[in-house]
């Protein structure tokens, strides 16, 4: 036994001696050289991602407009995301059976192998905190919390059994907008601007407007992930400076700025010609875009000049940050050819644990804040002939439980926990079958039993309407093609006209 | 003893290879020996046997033609050229033996003739046994198109209205098999002893047994083979051939799982239309006319772009153009004359928020396939809009916030294809003018209102 130990020890010493200073230096030079070579060869990718097929025609302008691979049904998308996940059971998914179970203990079979964010033990059921009525010619259900919505209900196609596998806000929002619950993927607006560019040379192709606060997942929900960063969303504000850091500093004239930018861009262009890094192009483009936006953005963001009838219709609050302002801005942006307008309205997380989160107060306030502007947006687009070429998507990141949330075992004001297995979304606009209802949930709205669609299906459908086949729309990164819908997604033909 | 003849005929495919070999060898020797003249004996020997074996091939071939009922049209070329091969190789042999009369014909001439005729004869023979597309079939579609060959549509097309009434097997499954499987599994070429050209063949299976297994249908060989990774040798269709699409696989799977019924229709089996959507004909141009135009040349496109207009095809591979002045608000009637150059291509024109006036109709009337026209936020009043009445495809006109006057509205009543006119924000929309009932859905005035605040107070 000892002999063997000796033998191993000897081997170790010999090996250690063998790895001399010379070897270290030799290994270093080869290793570092290899690393350098790696970056020359564009890391581990077999293709050359510096000039992906889609940007080849774009030589120096990564935002140059590109035709869609297939005939698009819409030119623009307005995505209304209700951050925090609105309760489908108080808005569109009418469940009379649930009323009968109100405040009765939840059957244990519904809790088996389910994960909840806050519900503990056996909660009680919570009946619908709204009254429902069939509205419009189609006779689709809508609750009394959305009195204006009935005016546009016939324009809308409902998806009543959307499901997601995430039950916390951040990851669920990431999944909804980037196709992955983890960081690092491009958002849908980035994919769209990457694929189609921007028709308007003076405005960004992908604009983000928030009200109430930033989504839980942070700004990565409109990030560009591995796409060149020129495709990330540009956040515009309806209060104060429309775009932060866009104003010229005091004492700098627009002319001087122009000269400075021209010189900087010239240097950057040389840099790009030398190394071919698309991020340099991004930078050149950002400077030029920022310069043009100094004029164009204040103009498009100025809602004061709109006629009073329009302002009244949306219920705008000039000078304040509001969802109504953002809806009107979304229309103005689409009118000017902006491709993807993303609205986030924060504050829909109706747990019932505090008044602002309760279904009988905070939730009603959110309904009131959004109902009128959304109806106005649809009608305004319609009267301008823009509804047929715009897609409007409405939804949260998941749905809410039919159970009454009992955080820490206490039943507070009426509220519901996170629930991903079934929730309602709707779409309206170009290519959408007006008044369609796809999907059905069980008697208490807990699970989809018919026409279940996934988050990927929503994304596939949005891309389809913009003229993409979501399976063919890829970007080469780290040695393999990536797509928004990963390996999933089916176009929801049932709601397409 | 009749069978002797059949047998002799059947030797034709074997014997034909002899003259090809002998004669080519002889020709190669002729070239090889052209300076030294050392091997004349062997060359003569090659051509003697070449001639003989050609004769044998012709005889066996004619016997086969007689006994096995090939139509004359199919074999005439092969037979005549075969005879010609015989004649030329015989001439060559005579010349090699120095028969005075033939000295005038050069070796070169005879040699080239023989090579050409021999190759063509052989090729035509090959076409008879392996099919005419034997060599062209493996070519990629792009090359086929470049060669001007017809590329058969490989995919089944079903109609959304009628597909539910079709029997699943004969209306959907068999056409899929015909396109993707039958080229190797037919009575002529029966790989693995499996026939897939009819229901009986599918039920009988191949050398390895049945391909559809009752009662555990999902374990059937046909599905196993389809689902094997493409690289596997046993994967079907073989990896080099056109593969089944996902939708096709799904339907075949359903059919097999239903027990591979022969007669039941799609609706009897309760299959949802969604399974079939990928087989429906594609609506490629939507509201725009389906025109087959040559793509516009790039320099013309660039010259229009240089005026500040945004020009793009309606989708990547379409020749039809969408033109927009969104980046050039100074665009005016004079600039618009550039559109003459592309009058056949413009289907979607956005001149909204520009300086154009009523005289732009002079130009617009020449854009004969114009389908969507935007003149919103312009000084257009509608004078001369009747000039657009001959545009057979004009479906949408956007006049929002233009100066359009109501008395010009009736000029549009006779536009043949008109579907929507947006008039919100125009003097027309504020006037008391009544649009006749039948046009109410076309002329949309907007001015939608929402009720006063109706939310219950909190």
Interface residues (C-beta under 8 A of the other chain):
Chain A: X65 X66 X67 X68 X69 X70 X71 X72 X73 X144 X147 X148 X151 X199 X200 X201 X202 X309 X313 X336 X337 X361 X364 X365 X367 X368 X371 X372 X375 X376 X379 X380 X382 X383 X384 X385 X467 X493 X494
Chain B: X274 X277 X283 X284 X285 X286 X288 X310 X312 X313 X314 X315 X316 X317 X318 X324 X326 X327 X374 X376 X396 X398 X400 X420 X422 X424 X444 X445 X446 X447 X448 X449 X450 X451 X454 X455 X456 X458
